[in-house]
């Protein structure tokens, strides 16, 4: 909010990213460890709908500020308002205890700097590689579509900057519906099938969106199922990764897989820009969406289904045969 030039804004935004990058992993692990195995997908997924609600709230605040304040001031006020939810999150965290399963692991084995590489050791290495590539496909497809959609609407569909406002609303509604539906499906049909249907369905919807002749009004309404199906894949990610790793490495592994996948996926919109100089923009977006979906599907075929997996049993299996009978016996 107080940056004086682009360089300062760039550095501050990078520092913000360093802190924010750990937020998803910490929150997803925390929720995954306190919710019962049977309802983990719905619980974590419903919490993630807060992202769509926050997106909608920020869009409303953005519209109000730019309507009443000069642009040179409005963006600074918008950033400053962003401190309010951060303060609320800090207050909430002070009143939340660590999950019992994590406290037991922390007491049993101290953690050193070498723990940063725990997700790349032994049996976890290839799981980490496959999950990271799966996330790269999901995030890369999202970036390719989301970042280039405004340009597509302006340059190909001929909409003005203000005319794209309705399409922003469609994206927000799609995010809300997609998160709620993905949360339910991940428990109903499993994590992998939810990912699969979202990856394949979103690619088919992009083909319809880009290549089927329709006017802008129809395009607006088609955007709702497009973004709903596209975003179904994100709610199961937290539970899926939580159920793939034992407690000892869960936070480290989820943090790397999600953010490492995001980093790899961020190259796709850049490639869209280069390739769109030779191909139509709609064709390029569809091409890279197909590539992203293919990566995701291939990695999913190499990963197990985890719906309903017991975290206690997972820890017992990781600890070895000595603790396995005790974990399997359960309380009482």
C-alpha positions, 0 to 999 in steps of 0.5 A: 500500500505504501510502495513508491515505484514498481521496484518496491511493489515487486519486492513487497509482492514477492515477500508477500508471496513467501508468507502466503505460500505457506498458508494453504499448506498449513491450513489444509493440513490442520483441517485434514488432521482434525476432521474425521476420515469419512468427512475429510473431503467435505470438511476441507473442501467447504472451508476452501469455499472461503476463497470464493467468498473472499474473491467476491468480497474483494471484487465488491470492495474494488468496485466501490473504491474505484467508483469513489476514489481516484485510481492513484489512491484506490489501489493503495486503500484496497491493499490496506483493507487487505490487512483486516482479514489478516488480523482476524486470521492471526487472532483466530490462530491464537485460539486454535490448538494443534491437532492431537495426531500432530502433537503426538508425532512432535513429542516423539521425534524432534525436527531439525533443518534436515526435515525440509527434505523429508518429502524426498526421502525413501518411499515419499520421493516418487509420491512427491514427484507425482503429486507435484506434477499433478498439481502443476497440471491443475494449476497450470491449466487454471493460470492459462485459462484465468489469466488469458480470459480477459484478453480473449474476451477483449481481443477475440470477443470484442468486449470492453474492459467494463463489459468483462465485469459480468464474466468476472461475476461468472468466474466467482459463482463458478468458483463457489459452485465448483468448490461446494460440488468438489467437496461433496464429490471427493467423499461421494465418488473418491478423490481420484474420480473427482480429479478425473472428471474435472480435468476431462470435463473442463477441457471439453467445456473449454472446447465448447467455450472457444469454438462453438459459435454463440453470442456474448450473452450465451457465452456468459452463461456457458461460463458458469458450468465451465468454471464450476467444472474447472474448479471442482478439482481443487477442494480434494487436493488438501484431503488427497495430500493429507492422506498420502503422507504420514504426520511426520512429513505431511506439512512439508510434503503438502507445502512443497507439492502444492507450491512447487506445482504452482511454480511449475504451472506458472510457466504455462500462461507465459507459453500461451503468450508466446504460442498465441503469436502464431496461433489464434488465442482461443486455440492456444488456450485450448491446446495448453488446457489439453496439455495440463489436463493430460499431465494431471490424468497421467499422474493420477493413474500412477497414484492411489485412491485415498478416500477414507484413509485413516491417518493413524494407520498411515502413521503406524505403517510409516513407523514400522511393524512395531506400532502397527498392531497398536494403531490398528486396535484403536481406542478401547 
